[in-house]
Amino acid sequence: MGYGHGYSVREVLAMVEAVGGRKLEIREEPRRAGDPAYLVARAQRIRAELGWEPRYDDLQAIVSSSLAWERKLQREPWT
């Protein structure tokens, strides 16, 4: 699903560094042929038809939740 707005790869990586508390090793490469300049998912239809709302509509909350999940998987890989 989408939020109707997006974040750049650089914004996401900066937030992962901020939330994770450490610097990432980032290697930038040129855009590949066919890569779009940006992609943003719209969710108006599912919101209208099903009343769906995103649980996390904030980059810091999304990254925090994702990192917490990954850390849990490292501690308890088969639960």
TORLUMRO-943076 format. One record per atom (N, C-alpha, C, O): residue in three letters; x, y, z. Coordinates in pm, whole numbers, padded with zeros to 5 digits, always signed. Atoms other than C-alpha are relative to their C-alpha. Layout:
ALAXYZ;...
//
This chain:
MET+00083-00117+00000;MET+00000+00000+00000;MET+00088+00124+00000;MET+00209+00115+00020;GLY-00076-00124+00006;GLY+00106+00359-00027;GLY-00061+00108+00087;GLY-00168+00091+00146;TYR+00042-00113-00082;TYR+00073+00689+00147;TYR-00033+00122-00084;TYR-00089+00219-00033;GLY+00021-00114+00086;GLY+00053+00920-00151;GLY+00116+00098+00002;GLY+00111+00202-00062;HIS-00123-00079-00001;HIS+00396+01064-00075;HIS+00116-00097+00012;HIS+00097-00213+00050;GLY-00113+00092-00003;GLY+00742+00922-00093;GLY+00122+00058+00068;GLY+00123+00173+00111;TYR-00128-00039-00057;TYR+01094+00937+00041;TYR+00109-00041-00098;TYR+00099-00143-00165;SER-00113+00036+00086;SER+01418+00940-00149;SER+00081-00110+00068;SER+00071-00132+00189;VAL-00087+00103-00056;VAL+01666+00658-00105;VAL+00093+00063+00103;VAL+00119+00005+00208;ARG-00089-00069-00096;ARG+01899+00908+00064;ARG-00071+00031+00130;ARG-00012+00017+00237;GLU+00076-00028-00122;GLU+01626+01009+00310;GLU-00018-00127+00083;GLU-00003-00125+00205;VAL+00019+00126-00070;VAL+01557+00646+00397;VAL+00131-00045+00065;VAL+00132-00085+00182;LEU-00129+00042-00056;LEU+01926+00565+00443;LEU+00041+00089+00118;LEU+00093+00039+00218;ALA-00032-00091-00112;ALA+01976+00875+00662;ALA-00082-00035+00123;ALA-00031-00030+00235;MET+00084+00037-00114;MET+01682+00766+00879;MET+00046-00133+00060;MET+00043-00150+00181;VAL-00051+00129-00051;VAL+01820+00410+00906;VAL+00124+00026+00085;VAL+00139-00034+00192;GLU-00118-00034-00079;GLU+02150+00558+01025;GLU-00040+00065+00132;GLU+00015+00031+00237;ALA+00042-00071-00121;ALA+01973+00788+01274;ALA-00065-00095+00100;ALA-00030-00094+00218;VAL+00072+00091-00090;VAL+01744+00520+01418;VAL+00092-00114+00045;VAL+00089-00154+00162;GLY-00089+00112-00032;GLY+02006+00244+01404;GLY+00121+00040+00082;GLY+00185-00044+00144;GLY-00109-00048-00083;GLY+02267+00461+01569;GLY+00139-00028-00053;GLY+00236-00023+00022;ARG-00133+00020+00058;ARG+02548+00383+01330;ARG+00000+00035-00147;ARG-00104+00034-00214;LYS-00020-00038+00140;LYS+02685+00488+00996;LYS-00006-00123-00089;LYS+00046-00229-00054;LEU+00005+00107+00099;LEU+02610+00272+00693;LEU+00111+00021-00102;LEU+00151+00134-00129;GLU-00092-00011+00112;GLU+02860+00196+00422;GLU-00085+00011-00126;GLU-00147-00087-00168;ILE+00087-00027+00114;ILE+02685+00351+00124;ILE+00085+00021-00124;ILE+00181+00098-00124;ARG-00068-00015+00129;ARG+02800+00318-00234;ARG-00104+00049-00101;ARG-00201-00021-00129;GLU+00093-00054+00099;GLU+02625+00538-00487;GLU+00043-00039-00140;GLU+00161-00037-00174;GLU-00022+00038+00139;GLU+02593+00425-00845;GLU-00095+00081-00088;GLU-00196+00131-00039;PRO+00092-00071+00089;PRO+02438+00590-01149;PRO-00131-00077-00014;PRO-00135-00199+00002;ARG+00130+00063+00023;ARG+02072+00522-01218;ARG+00012-00095-00119;ARG+00077-00065-00219;ARG-00002+00098+00108;ARG+02022+00214-01432;ARG-00099+00041-00109;ARG-00196+00111-00082;ALA+00093-00027+00110;ALA+01855+00237-01772;ALA-00138-00055+00037;ALA-00150-00170+00080;GLY+00136+00044-00029;GLY+01481+00219-01724;GLY-00047+00030+00141;GLY-00167+00020+00168;ASP+00042-00035-00136;ASP+01483+00320-01355;ASP-00079+00131-00004;ASP-00034+00229-00062;PRO+00076-00125-00004;PRO+01211+00579-01293;PRO+00066+00101+00094;PRO+00138+00063+00186;ALA-00055-00105-00087;ALA+01307+00911-01137;ALA-00060-00008+00139;ALA+00009+00019+00238;TYR+00065+00019-00130;TYR+01056+00847-00858;TYR-00123-00089-00017;TYR-00181-00098-00125;LEU+00122+00080-00004;LEU+00771+00615-00762;LEU-00073+00033+00129;LEU-00013+00036+00237;VAL+00081-00027-00118;VAL+00489+00700-00525;VAL-00130-00078-00016;VAL-00201-00062-00115;ALA+00124+00080+00004;ALA+00204+00459-00447;ALA-00117+00082+00051;ALA-00107+00152+00152;ARG+00124-00065-00044;ARG-00146+00596-00424;ARG-00087-00102+00071;ARG-00087-00220+00034;ALA+00085+00094-00073;ALA-00392+00443-00181;ALA-00143+00051+00011;ALA-00219+00003+00096;GLN+00135-00057-00011;GLN-00708+00646-00242;GLN-00109-00106-00018;GLN-00210-00104+00053;ARG+00105+00099+00027;ARG-00903+00351-00381;ARG-00022-00095+00117;ARG-00137-00119+00156;ILE+00017+00093-00112;ILE-00834+00108-00096;ILE-00050+00073+00124;ILE-00125+00016+00204;ARG+00053-00079-00111;ARG-00898+00385+00155;ARG-00149+00021-00017;ARG-00226+00006+00079;ALA+00142-00027+00026;ALA-01230+00468-00009;ALA-00084-00128+00008;ALA-00192-00127+00067;GLU+00082+00122+00009;GLU-01348+00110-00070;GLU+00004-00085+00127;GLU-00096-00148+00161;LEU-00013+00087-00118;LEU-01219-00065+00244;LEU+00020+00076+00131;LEU+00020+00016+00238;GLY-00024-00077-00122;GLY-01157+00220+00487;GLY+00137-00023+00060;GLY+00159+00007+00177;TRP-00135+00030-00047;TRP-00792+00114+00513;TRP+00076+00129+00027;TRP+00067+00225-00050;GLU-00091-00110-00032;GLU-00551+00355+00679;GLU+00134-00059+00039;GLU+00139-00162+00107;PRO-00131+00053-00037;PRO-00177+00305+00713;PRO+00022+00012+00150;PRO-00017+00110+00213;ARG-00032-00002-00142;ARG-00060+00217+01062;ARG+00117+00093+00026;ARG+00119+00165+00126;TYR-00119-00084-00014;TYR+00272+00394+01013;TYR+00010+00091-00121;TYR+00036+00044-00232;ASP-00008-00098+00109;ASP+00270+00710+00803;ASP+00109+00101+00034;ASP+00092+00222+00015;ASP-00110-00085-00045;ASP+00600+00846+00931;ASP+00129-00080-00021;ASP+00139-00193+00025;LEU-00121+00074+00034;LEU+00947+00750+00809;LEU+00073-00051+00124;LEU+00121-00165+00124;GLN-00069+00046-00121;GLN+01098+00733+01157;GLN-00072-00120+00062;GLN-00007-00214+00106;ALA+00076+00113-00055;ALA+00817+00504+01277;ALA+00017-00125-00086;ALA+00028-00235-00033;ILE-00016+00114+00092;ILE+00851+00283+00968;ILE+00137-00064+00020;ILE+00147-00187+00031;VAL-00136+00053-00016;VAL+01228+00247+01007;VAL+00017-00062+00138;VAL+00076-00169+00150;SER-00010+00055-00136;SER+01203+00193+01384;SER-00067-00136+00008;SER-00011-00229+00066;SER+00072+00127-00001;SER+00945-00082+01337;SER+00076-00107-00079;SER+00085-00222-00036;SER-00075+00095+00083;SER+01151-00246+01060;SER+00126-00049+00070;SER+00155-00169+00069;LEU-00122+00040-00070;LEU+01472-00244+01261;LEU-00032-00086+00122;LEU+00041-00180+00152;ALA+00041+00083-00115;ALA+01291-00381+01567;ALA-00032-00141-00047;ALA+00004-00238+00020;TRP+00033+00131+00055;TRP+01158-00667+01352;TRP+00127-00077-00035;TRP+00140-00195-00002;GLU-00125+00066+00039;GLU+01503-00744+01210;GLU+00080-00043+00123;GLU+00138-00152+00125;ARG-00072+00036-00123;ARG+01658-00739+01559;ARG-00065-00120+00069;ARG+00004-00207+00121;LYS+00071+00114-00059;LYS+01388-00976+01686;LYS+00034-00128-00077;LYS+00056-00233-00016;LEU-00034+00117+00080;LEU+01461-01214+01397;LEU+00142-00049+00028;LEU+00168-00169+00024;GLN-00137+00041-00034;GLN+01830-01212+01488;GLN+00003-00072+00135;GLN+00078-00169+00151;ARG+00002+00064-00132;ARG+01750-01304+01852;ARG-00078-00130-00002;ARG-00038-00228+00062;GLU+00091+00115+00000;GLU+01470-01551+01777;GLU-00035-00036-00144;GLU-00147-00010-00188;PRO+00023+00021+00143;PRO+01504-01668+01415;PRO-00114-00094-00036;PRO-00166-00084-00147;TRP+00100+00098+00037;TRP+01250-01949+01428;TRP-00129+00014+00079;TRP-00208-00080+00083;THR+00126-00018-00073;THR+00971-01802+01642;THR-00095+00088-00075;THR-00205+00114-00028;
//
